[in-house]
Amino acid sequence: MTAVDLRVAQRPNAPMTTYRYDEYDAAFVSERVAEFREQVNRRLSGALTEEEFRPFRLMNGLYLQLHAYMLRVAIPYGTLTARQMRRLADIADKWDKGYGHFTTRQNLQYNWPKLVDTPDILESLADVEMHAIQTSGNCIRNVTADHFAGVAPDEIEDPRPTAEFLRQWSSLHSEFSFLPRKFKIAVTGAEHDRAAILVHDIGLRIVKNDEGEIGYQVVVGGGLGRSPFIGKVVGDFVPREDLLAFLEAILRVYNRFGRRDNKYKARVKILVHEKGIDEIRAAVEAEFAAMDRSVFAHDPEEFERIAAFFAPPPYESLPATSALLRAAKLETPAFANFVDVNVGAHKIPGYAIVTVSLKPIGGVPGDATSDQMRVLADASERFGFGELRVSHEQNIILPHVRQDDLFALWSMLDAASLATANAGLVSDIISCPGLDYCSLATARSIPIAQAISKRFSDMSRQRRIGKLGVKISGCINACGHHHVGAIGILGLEKKGQESYQITLGGDPTFSASIGEILGPGVTAEQVPDVVEHLVDYYLAEREEGEAFIDTWRRIGHARFKDVLRREGEDGADI
Amino acid sequence: MPVFKHPQILIASNLTDGEVVFLGSSGWERDHRRARVARKAEEATALEALGKRDISANHVVDVYLADVEIGSDGAPTPLHYREKMRVKGPSVRLDLGKQAGEGAL
């Protein structure tokens, strides 16, 4: 048994496949909690003004929102253990209102913590190796990754060791703690992009060159928000040993040339757009050549130490298909639908990847009650080596389920209202909290998601429609990723009323595209009608095997605009 | 100075718990119906001054004036949908916030 194995085995409830803190990590997080406790005390005593305190609370993930404070907890690359999920549930019960909201950055937000309780919450999180550091502020945020990491059949390499490596490099990086704006990195190691890397400040795609060596395609300058851009390749193949130095060079170029005079033009995407990728690439390469790279020299031993935490769990040798699964599907149609929609292929024979939708019909996208969190923790221990993932689509993944166990798992989930069979379908809507919670929002987004979900509540109709990404943001900051929704919805204020702008043709994958505006804004009540008309038109026009985005690309935006205008002229309520 | 068009109340967030509060006649209230109403620009300016005082005293944060209309019972109701949300709670969780009796409505 290696030292790492021994350390993992010695921990209570130790999962098999995630990073565990060493003494340095634990001390670092504990010190941060103590430091923040002191800062809160100084704020409450008046020793710190709000202006002085605000950067401290934001560095610890604490925002002030519409109704209360909000605490954003980091879930690095979306990976959680059962123990951590249970702790999130306990915190929700003890210090919040019995639920949490899983976000598009694979994090969790509590909507009602009190300032005075926050140090205790952070201490409770630290106890299970969690924190809220760098979930806010102009720093490198939580590094996200493919939620099927380590189990997807199309994977070249598990992206989580790289993501963890970057997390350690970027945590409290002294040079990058006060960047011009926030900075988001995503990593994928698969042939299909499930991490939306092309719309991140830096997107990393693990690739293999002709010699069979692993490296990274590095994309820079993607992003959503007020000015959406698709990232551009700045490094075609960056060897692993150069990765940290190369990223350091990009961040230095951004830190030096990124605009600080206007926060709306401060993201690296604007720098890339204004300078052009060729000039940025030249600047990065010059910085890379000139810098002392020995500081960032790759440490294979450290990388292997980290990678060892993500070793595959002890899978059984199983047949590729399960007779039990086949029989249960025949016997229980609802289960069969769940398997067909929410269960994906696994790289290990006899296993499956299960997506647990947090989008019940008419529910709040991404919300889970504390009881549901405990069910998920229990389910992961019974059926999945105690590991869970949070997807940027605001769902929970159980990445290692035996096909033989799928029916028992489904029964458990169904009893907890967690078995909605809509993963990737029209009601699996990404939605930011919008004006129901967020102080930046200009309109509500959750009620729009609920109304669309109810409009398409017939699950057989949803399955006929097929994969369709609907994404809703309650303001131009685009936390709901509306720019990359096949159908995107943006809530704005127009003449003192909530108004919704519809876009079509967005795509967050390797074939990324930014959605195009359909027409003038519509009211909240009109949105479900508009979406339904668009979907009906797609169904009428689609060719065999075409998803909504394919049909839209084939026949063009104008045809969709036309049909909507004709429907309006015919008296439809749109 | 912005043009004074409507009666206004002073809204803030309570420092310790973040709850939405409204400046009343004898301090910060959790029920907007008990808010003190400024009916003239000078009264609004006076409310703001009190808000600044209580920011300095570390009672409240994020203080601003909001336009209201006065009902037949004399109670103020915010005009903008954002502040209407703040005096109630999330529209998607009627069991939470002031509308659910958590704090006063």
Interface residues (C-beta under 8 A of the other chain):
Chain A: R43 L44 S45 G46 T49 E50 L64 Q65 L66 H67 A68 Y69 K97 N111 W112 P113 K114 L115 V116 V364 L435 D436 Y437 R444 I446 P447 Q450 G496 Q497 E498
Chain B: S13 L15 T16 D17 G18 E19 V20 I55 A57 N58 V61 D62 H80 Y81 R82 M85 R86 G89 P90 S91 V92 R93 L96 G97
